């Protein structure tokens, strides 16, 4: 190491899960903690990490370009949000009264609301309008401490409009300081023009939309809403296998509302993740464990929908030894929030997860749900220098003191992109406005 580009010092408490692979079961509680720590960064990657005096001694003869002192604050790996519907038009606050009066989510969808309402708004929006709206949301996520975000399509439901959403996500990844990972989810709902003809829409996805998405290199993953009244297990299997043939790794919206068998299908296909899982059966959870599928839980969705039922996080961790991940599920209907810190609180309150498990679920396990555990999700030598700086004395304080944003600063790829609760610059093309 000839030069250190950035030395982060004065870290009161550095907390990180260990390793490059998802942490399963009781491993989720294992956190490495260093008090009075420092991190040296070179060429966007972590070069040294440890007690401050040790790091400073090792750097005695090394040129240091820039040093920042975080003044005793807590530092964690950059948070990862592995399930969002980032790019969409419009909003659905008009559905709030329906939800509060007890109208079920699937009934709202059947009446042309829900996803189909967002579809109408997304189809009507220009690419620039979608970009501007999504960029504002990314800024909110950044200021909540997130450094990598997954973004699903699925509000276009035509070839042209699905491509439009995915092109916006790609442009955001190219220009915004956060990394945006794209998932094709054309099988999010059946559009009105195919009502009563779901098989024909499945054929459209497989024969026309998927090949074009793959040809343009617009997505890394393929997702499907496997749910009663949307896409059956067999239809989901066809779509995800077609995606695999085009090089897209399968994900599944599985057993969110009814125990249809999506979790079992995730295991059968070797999906990288199964998401939601509120209604997953014991057999489904066992299939996830057997085949190494990451369960991505979305406690903000069950909270916002006013559901009494929550995902069985304790069973997943304690009984099935699964590597649970957490995410916002940011979307315009069932969970319109960009706050991963709200999700941390809900995971503590409703999923009964410990602060250590929550950090693991928002870092290395969330990274694993995107196939990036080797590169992000922990603070270790050689990994990408993605760090979040919190105005927090310890890990338990994050879910304890809720309803506020604890993020002081964010470092992405070794560059300071937020400081003193303000976005300061971009490490990609151009500056944020």
C-alpha positions as CSV (number, residue, x, y, z in Angstrom):
1,X,0.0,0.0,0.0
2,X,1.7,3.2,-1.2
3,X,-1.0,5.7,-0.3
4,X,-4.2,6.0,1.8
5,X,-6.8,8.1,0.0
6,X,-9.0,8.5,3.1
7,X,-8.4,7.8,6.8
8,X,-11.6,7.6,8.9
9,X,-10.6,8.1,12.5
10,X,-12.2,9.0,15.9
11,X,-14.7,6.1,15.5
12,X,-16.3,5.7,19.0
13,X,-17.7,2.3,18.1
14,X,-17.2,0.3,14.9
15,X,-19.8,-2.5,14.5
16,X,-19.9,-5.0,11.7
17,X,-20.9,-8.6,11.0
18,X,-17.9,-10.8,9.9
19,X,-17.3,-12.6,6.6
20,X,-18.4,-12.7,3.0
21,X,-21.3,-15.2,3.2
22,X,-24.8,-14.8,4.7
23,X,-25.0,-15.3,8.4
24,X,-27.5,-18.0,9.3
25,X,-29.5,-18.6,12.5
26,X,-27.6,-17.8,15.7
27,X,-24.7,-16.4,13.6
28,X,-26.8,-13.4,13.0
29,X,-26.1,-12.3,16.6
30,X,-22.3,-12.4,16.1
31,X,-21.0,-8.9,15.6
32,X,-17.5,-7.7,15.6
33,X,-17.1,-4.5,17.7
34,X,-14.1,-2.2,18.0
35,X,-14.1,0.8,20.2
36,X,-11.9,3.8,19.4
37,X,-11.4,2.5,15.8
38,X,-10.1,3.7,12.5
39,X,-10.5,2.7,8.9
40,X,-8.0,3.3,6.1
41,X,-9.3,3.4,2.5
42,X,-7.3,3.1,-0.7
43,X,-8.7,3.1,-4.2
44,X,-12.3,2.8,-2.9
45,X,-11.6,-0.3,-0.8
46,X,-10.8,-0.9,2.8
47,X,-7.1,-1.2,3.3
48,X,-6.9,-1.3,7.1
49,X,-9.4,-1.6,10.0
50,X,-8.8,-1.9,13.7
51,X,-8.1,0.1,16.9
52,X,-7.1,3.6,16.1
53,X,-3.6,3.5,17.5
54,X,-2.8,0.3,15.7
55,X,-4.0,1.7,12.4
56,X,-2.1,4.9,12.9
57,X,1.1,3.0,13.8
58,X,0.8,0.9,10.6
59,X,0.4,4.1,8.6
60,X,3.3,5.9,10.1
61,X,5.3,5.9,6.8
62,X,2.3,5.9,4.4
63,X,1.1,9.0,2.7
64,X,-2.5,9.9,3.7
65,X,-4.4,12.2,1.3
66,X,-7.3,13.0,3.5
67,X,-8.3,12.4,7.1
68,X,-11.7,12.8,8.6
69,X,-12.6,12.5,12.3
70,X,-16.1,11.3,13.1
71,X,-15.8,12.5,16.7
72,X,-16.8,9.4,18.6
73,X,-19.7,8.4,16.4
74,X,-20.7,4.8,15.6
75,X,-19.8,3.4,12.2
76,X,-21.4,0.4,10.5
77,X,-21.2,-1.1,7.0
78,X,-23.2,0.8,4.4
79,X,-26.8,-0.4,4.7
80,X,-28.3,-2.4,1.8
81,X,-32.0,-2.2,0.8
82,X,-32.5,-5.4,-1.2
83,X,-36.2,-5.1,-2.2
84,X,-37.7,-1.8,-3.5
85,X,-40.1,-0.7,-6.3
86,X,-38.0,2.5,-6.7
87,X,-39.1,3.6,-10.2
88,X,-42.8,4.4,-10.5
89,X,-45.2,7.2,-11.3
90,X,-47.8,8.8,-9.0
91,X,-48.8,7.9,-5.5
92,X,-51.8,6.1,-3.9
93,X,-52.7,8.1,-0.8
94,X,-56.4,7.9,-2.0
95,X,-56.3,4.1,-1.1
96,X,-55.5,4.8,2.6
97,X,-59.1,5.2,3.6
98,X,-59.9,1.9,1.9
99,X,-57.2,0.1,3.8
100,X,-58.2,1.6,7.1
101,X,-61.8,0.5,6.5
102,X,-60.6,-3.1,6.1
103,X,-60.7,-3.6,2.4
104,X,-58.1,-6.4,1.7
105,X,-55.1,-5.6,-0.5
106,X,-56.1,-8.2,-3.2
107,X,-59.6,-6.7,-3.3
108,X,-58.2,-3.3,-4.1
109,X,-56.1,-4.8,-6.8
110,X,-59.1,-6.6,-8.3
111,X,-61.0,-3.3,-8.4
112,X,-58.3,-1.8,-10.6
113,X,-56.5,-0.1,-7.7
114,X,-53.2,-1.1,-6.1
115,X,-50.5,-2.0,-8.6
116,X,-52.8,-1.2,-11.6
117,X,-53.3,2.3,-10.3
118,X,-49.5,2.8,-10.3
119,X,-49.3,1.2,-13.7
120,X,-51.5,3.9,-15.1
121,X,-49.4,6.6,-13.6
122,X,-46.1,5.0,-14.7
123,X,-47.3,4.5,-18.3
124,X,-48.3,8.2,-18.4
125,X,-45.0,9.5,-17.0
126,X,-42.0,10.4,-19.2
127,X,-38.6,8.8,-18.6
128,X,-37.3,12.1,-17.2
129,X,-40.2,12.4,-14.8
130,X,-39.6,8.9,-13.5
131,X,-35.9,9.6,-13.2
132,X,-36.5,12.8,-11.2
133,X,-39.0,11.2,-8.8
134,X,-36.8,8.1,-8.2
135,X,-33.7,10.2,-7.7
136,X,-35.5,12.1,-4.9
137,X,-36.2,8.8,-3.2
138,X,-32.7,7.6,-3.6
139,X,-31.5,10.8,-1.9
140,X,-33.8,9.9,1.0
141,X,-32.4,6.4,1.2
142,X,-28.9,7.7,1.1
143,X,-29.6,10.0,4.0
144,X,-31.0,7.0,5.9
145,X,-27.6,5.3,5.6
146,X,-28.2,3.1,2.6
147,X,-25.4,2.6,0.0
148,X,-26.9,-0.1,-2.3
149,X,-30.5,-0.4,-3.4
150,X,-32.4,-3.0,-5.5
151,X,-35.0,-1.6,-7.9
152,X,-37.8,-3.7,-9.5
153,X,-39.8,-2.9,-12.5
154,X,-43.4,-4.1,-12.7
155,X,-45.5,-0.9,-13.0
156,X,-45.3,-0.8,-16.8
157,X,-46.7,-4.2,-17.7
158,X,-46.0,-3.6,-21.4
159,X,-42.8,-4.1,-23.3
160,X,-42.3,-0.3,-23.8
161,X,-43.1,0.6,-20.2
162,X,-41.1,-2.1,-18.5
163,X,-38.1,-1.1,-20.6
164,X,-38.7,2.5,-19.6
165,X,-38.6,1.7,-15.9
166,X,-35.5,-0.4,-16.2
167,X,-33.7,2.2,-18.3
168,X,-34.4,4.7,-15.6
169,X,-33.0,2.4,-13.0
170,X,-29.9,1.9,-15.1
171,X,-29.5,5.6,-15.6
172,X,-29.8,6.1,-11.8
173,X,-27.1,3.5,-11.3
174,X,-24.8,5.4,-13.7
175,X,-25.4,8.8,-12.3
176,X,-26.4,8.6,-8.6
177,X,-23.8,7.9,-5.9
178,X,-25.7,4.9,-4.7
179,X,-25.5,1.5,-6.5
180,X,-28.9,0.6,-8.0
181,X,-29.3,-3.1,-8.8
182,X,-32.1,-3.9,-11.3
183,X,-34.7,-6.6,-11.2
184,X,-37.2,-7.3,-14.0
185,X,-40.7,-7.9,-12.5
186,X,-43.0,-7.7,-15.5
187,X,-45.0,-10.4,-13.6
188,X,-46.2,-8.0,-10.9
189,X,-49.8,-8.0,-11.9
190,X,-52.0,-8.8,-14.9
191,X,-52.8,-5.6,-16.8
192,X,-56.4,-4.7,-17.7
193,X,-55.9,-5.5,-21.4
194,X,-55.1,-9.1,-20.4
195,X,-57.8,-9.5,-17.7
196,X,-59.1,-13.1,-17.9
197,X,-56.2,-14.0,-20.2
198,X,-53.3,-14.4,-17.7
199,X,-51.7,-17.2,-19.8
200,X,-51.5,-14.9,-22.8
201,X,-49.7,-12.3,-20.6
202,X,-47.3,-14.9,-19.3
203,X,-46.5,-15.8,-22.9
204,X,-45.9,-12.1,-23.7
205,X,-43.5,-11.8,-20.8
206,X,-41.6,-15.0,-21.8
207,X,-41.5,-14.5,-25.6
208,X,-41.2,-10.7,-26.0
209,X,-40.4,-8.8,-22.9
210,X,-37.8,-11.0,-21.2
211,X,-35.7,-11.4,-24.4
212,X,-35.6,-7.7,-24.9
213,X,-34.6,-7.0,-21.2
214,X,-31.8,-9.5,-21.6
215,X,-30.7,-8.2,-24.9
216,X,-30.3,-4.6,-23.5
217,X,-28.7,-5.9,-20.3
218,X,-31.2,-4.0,-18.2
219,X,-31.7,-6.4,-15.3
220,X,-29.7,-8.9,-13.2
221,X,-32.7,-10.6,-11.5
222,X,-36.2,-11.8,-12.5
223,X,-39.0,-11.6,-9.9
224,X,-42.7,-12.7,-10.0
225,X,-45.7,-12.0,-7.7
226,X,-46.6,-15.6,-6.9
227,X,-50.0,-15.1,-5.2
228,X,-53.6,-16.2,-5.4
229,X,-55.4,-14.1,-8.1
230,X,-52.1,-12.9,-9.6
231,X,-49.6,-15.6,-10.9
232,X,-49.9,-19.3,-9.9
233,X,-47.0,-21.4,-8.9
234,X,-46.8,-23.0,-12.3
235,X,-47.0,-19.7,-14.1
236,X,-44.3,-18.3,-11.8
237,X,-42.2,-21.4,-12.5
238,X,-42.4,-20.8,-16.3
239,X,-41.5,-17.2,-16.0
240,X,-38.6,-17.7,-13.7
241,X,-37.2,-20.6,-15.7
242,X,-37.4,-18.4,-18.8
243,X,-35.6,-15.7,-16.9
244,X,-32.8,-18.2,-16.0
245,X,-32.5,-19.1,-19.7
246,X,-31.8,-15.5,-20.4
247,X,-29.2,-15.2,-17.5
248,X,-31.5,-13.6,-14.9
249,X,-31.3,-14.9,-11.4
250,X,-34.7,-15.8,-9.9
251,X,-36.3,-14.0,-7.0
252,X,-39.9,-14.6,-5.8
253,X,-42.6,-12.5,-4.0
254,X,-43.6,-15.6,-2.1
255,X,-46.5,-16.4,0.2
256,X,-47.2,-12.8,1.1
257,X,-50.9,-13.1,1.7
258,X,-51.8,-16.7,1.2
259,X,-49.7,-19.9,1.6
260,X,-49.7,-20.6,-2.1
261,X,-46.3,-22.4,-2.3
262,X,-44.0,-19.6,-3.4
263,X,-41.4,-20.5,-0.8
264,X,-41.2,-24.1,-1.9
265,X,-40.8,-22.9,-5.5
266,X,-38.0,-20.6,-4.5
267,X,-36.2,-23.6,-3.0
268,X,-37.0,-25.8,-6.1
269,X,-35.5,-23.2,-8.5
270,X,-32.6,-22.2,-6.3
271,X,-33.8,-18.6,-6.1
272,X,-31.3,-16.2,-4.6
273,X,-34.1,-14.8,-2.4
274,X,-37.7,-15.3,-1.4
275,X,-39.5,-12.1,-0.3
276,X,-42.4,-11.2,2.1
277,X,-43.2,-14.7,3.4
278,X,-45.9,-13.7,5.9
279,X,-47.9,-16.8,5.1
280,X,-45.0,-19.2,4.5
281,X,-45.5,-22.7,5.8
282,X,-43.1,-24.9,7.7
283,X,-42.5,-26.9,4.5
284,X,-41.8,-23.7,2.6
285,X,-39.3,-22.4,5.2
286,X,-37.6,-25.8,5.3
287,X,-37.2,-25.6,1.5
288,X,-35.5,-22.2,1.8
289,X,-33.1,-23.6,4.3
290,X,-32.3,-26.7,2.3
291,X,-31.5,-24.7,-0.8
292,X,-29.7,-21.7,0.7
293,X,-32.4,-19.1,-0.2
294,X,-32.2,-15.8,1.6
295,X,-35.6,-14.7,3.1
296,X,-36.1,-11.0,2.7
297,X,-38.6,-9.7,5.3
298,X,-40.6,-6.5,4.9
299,X,-42.1,-5.5,8.2
300,X,-43.1,-2.1,6.9
301,X,-45.6,-3.7,4.6
302,X,-47.5,-5.6,7.2
303,X,-47.4,-2.6,9.4
304,X,-48.8,-0.2,6.8
305,X,-51.5,-2.7,5.7
306,X,-52.6,-3.0,9.3
307,X,-52.1,-6.8,9.4
308,X,-52.1,-8.7,12.6
309,X,-49.8,-11.3,11.1
310,X,-46.1,-10.8,10.6
311,X,-43.3,-12.9,9.1
312,X,-42.1,-15.6,11.4
313,X,-38.6,-14.2,11.9
314,X,-37.9,-16.0,15.1
315,X,-38.8,-19.4,13.6
316,X,-36.7,-18.6,10.5
317,X,-33.7,-17.7,12.7
318,X,-34.0,-20.1,15.7
319,X,-35.7,-23.1,14.1
320,X,-34.7,-23.1,10.4
321,X,-31.3,-21.3,10.8
322,X,-32.1,-19.0,7.8
323,X,-30.1,-15.9,6.9
324,X,-32.8,-13.3,7.3
325,X,-32.5,-10.0,5.5
326,X,-34.6,-6.9,5.9
327,X,-35.8,-4.3,3.4
328,X,-38.1,-1.3,3.1
329,X,-40.2,-2.6,0.2
330,X,-40.4,1.0,-0.8
331,X,-43.4,1.3,-3.2
332,X,-46.3,3.7,-3.8
333,X,-49.0,1.4,-2.2
334,X,-48.3,-1.1,0.5
335,X,-45.2,0.5,1.9
336,X,-44.5,4.1,0.8
337,X,-41.4,4.8,2.9
338,X,-37.7,5.1,2.1
339,X,-36.7,4.8,5.7
340,X,-34.6,1.7,6.5
341,X,-34.4,2.9,10.1
342,X,-38.1,2.7,10.4
343,X,-37.8,-0.9,9.2
344,X,-35.2,-1.5,11.9
345,X,-37.6,-0.4,14.6
346,X,-40.4,-2.5,13.2
347,X,-38.1,-5.6,13.0
348,X,-37.4,-5.1,16.7
349,X,-41.1,-4.5,17.7
350,X,-43.0,-6.9,15.5
351,X,-40.4,-9.5,14.3
352,X,-38.7,-9.7,17.8
353,X,-35.2,-9.4,16.3
354,X,-32.2,-8.2,18.3
355,X,-30.2,-5.2,17.4
356,X,-27.3,-7.4,16.3
357,X,-29.6,-9.5,14.1
358,X,-31.1,-6.4,12.6
359,X,-27.7,-5.0,11.6
360,X,-26.8,-8.3,10.1
361,X,-30.1,-8.4,8.2
362,X,-29.5,-4.9,6.8
363,X,-25.9,-5.5,5.8
364,X,-24.3,-8.8,4.9
365,X,-27.5,-10.8,4.5
366,X,-29.1,-8.0,2.5
367,X,-26.0,-8.0,0.3
368,X,-26.2,-11.8,-0.1
369,X,-29.8,-11.4,-1.3
370,X,-28.3,-9.4,-4.2
371,X,-25.3,-11.7,-4.8
372,X,-22.9,-9.1,-3.4
373,X,-21.8,-10.5,0.0
374,X,-18.2,-10.8,-1.3
375,X,-18.0,-7.1,-2.0
376,X,-20.2,-5.2,0.5
377,X,-22.0,-5.8,3.7
378,X,-19.1,-5.9,6.2
379,X,-16.2,-3.7,7.1
380,X,-13.2,-5.9,6.2
381,X,-9.9,-5.5,4.3
382,X,-10.4,-5.8,0.6
383,X,-14.1,-5.0,0.6
384,X,-15.7,-1.9,-0.9
385,X,-15.4,1.1,1.4
386,X,-19.1,1.7,2.0
387,X,-19.6,3.0,5.5
388,X,-22.5,4.7,7.4
389,X,-21.8,7.0,10.3
390,X,-24.5,7.2,12.9
391,X,-25.1,9.8,15.7
392,X,-25.7,6.9,18.0
393,X,-23.9,5.6,21.1
394,X,-24.4,2.0,20.3
395,X,-26.3,-0.5,18.1
396,X,-29.3,-0.9,20.3
397,X,-30.0,2.9,20.1
398,X,-31.0,2.7,16.5
399,X,-34.3,0.8,16.9
400,X,-34.8,2.2,20.5
401,X,-34.9,5.9,19.5
402,X,-37.4,5.7,16.7
403,X,-39.0,8.2,14.3
404,X,-35.8,10.2,13.7
405,X,-32.9,9.8,11.3
406,X,-29.6,8.9,13.1
407,X,-27.4,9.2,10.0
408,X,-24.6,11.7,10.3
409,X,-22.6,10.8,7.2
410,X,-22.2,8.2,4.4
411,X,-19.1,7.0,2.6
412,X,-19.6,5.3,-0.7
413,X,-16.7,3.6,-2.6
414,X,-14.3,5.5,-0.4
415,X,-15.8,8.9,-1.1
416,X,-17.7,11.0,1.4
417,X,-21.2,11.6,-0.2
418,X,-23.0,12.8,2.9
419,X,-21.7,14.7,5.9
420,X,-23.4,16.5,8.8
421,X,-26.8,15.3,7.6
422,X,-26.3,16.8,4.2
423,X,-25.6,15.2,0.8
424,X,-22.4,16.9,-0.3
425,X,-21.3,15.3,-3.6
426,X,-21.6,12.4,-6.0
427,X,-18.9,9.8,-6.7
428,X,-20.3,9.2,-10.1
429,X,-20.9,11.5,-13.0
430,X,-21.9,15.0,-11.9
431,X,-23.0,16.5,-8.6
432,X,-26.4,16.0,-6.9
433,X,-28.7,18.9,-7.2
